[in-house]
């Protein structure tokens, strides 16, 4: 396996192998080992053509901790601003002879195009509304760490399903690991051909979606991807689909709350619940570092 472009590429064994590498890195890091040499002599290019804080920073930091040379390329600072097309950008990146290219692009499928054209190992850091495999891997790792298993868990994914690459990757990963998946959204934000997501249950009723679940994952409303209005107002969305204390009580007593971030406070999740006792949002951010370190090593070894 040269590249990580989609969860579909990974077997259950592959996922568990990545998790074991991440677990080992996290243990060693927590025990005071702050620098590793696994990527010494390797280079990582990070061309990000969409805004990012968590993903870009954690991939960059993961590379640095593993002793790689990392170079950030943002769309605002690249020749894309001058009209350069994706193909010419790809050929430019290839000429730099980097070992890894971690790419985020607004066009679905862009990392797949890049991977076919370059010898570098390509990692999809989010492509349009298609996939975000590293986010799904860190979500699964966080659940496994907290719950001890993913198999058999009842997981609800709630929010802007139509525009969410995280939802698509999460469903694929959780199904691969044996969880039961419910997706919930306003009818206007349930994608056409929703059956292709292969969720076990689809509903527009949030109370129905949350009842007796082990995990609830809330998604960000992606206004930047919406060419038309899918609900009357953010306030209306919050009333109908936001997490509040009453809805929190519908979950199992030991259930956990997650969100890929950034959170629109008071819309997807009531502000005081964002970092509450049941929330693993900061755990997700922390685990993102170790999962992305593990992805580098996994691809290097494979």
Secondary structure, 3 states (H helix, E strand, C coil): CCCECCHHHCCHHHHHHHHHHHHHHHHHHHCCCCCCCCCCCCEEEEEECCCCCHHHHHHHHHHHHCCCEEEEEEHHHCHHHHCCCHHHHHHHHHHCCCCEEEEEECCCCHHHHHHHHCCCEEEEEEECCCECHHHHHHHHHHHHHHHCCCCCCEEEEECCCCCCHHHHHHHHHHHHCCCEEEEECCHHHCCCCHHHHCCCEEECCHHHHHCCCCEEEECCCCHHHCCCCCCCCHHHHHHHHCECHHHHCCCCCCCEEEECCCCCECCCECHHHCCCCCECHHHHHHHHHHHHHHHHHHHHHC
